[in-house]
Amino acid sequence: MALKIDESCINCGACEPVCPVKAITEGPDIFVIDPAVCVECEGHFPEPQCQSVCPVDCISKAD
């Protein structure tokens, strides 16, 4: 499974440096998570780090 960033992203950049697998990059409008790379921090942390640092709670499980 992977996570996604929705359109309420404010481009603060807090999520990008905490991703242990570098799945988050800056897109044209908002930050994006590559679903082929995202591991939801399994094997690295007990919870997804991007979700824990996001100030607007715009990161959720991808469909």
Buried (B, 14 or more C-beta within 10 A) or exposed (E): EBBBBEEEBEEEEBBBEBBBBEBBEEEEEBBBBEEEEBBBBEEEEEEBBBBBBBEEEBBEEEE
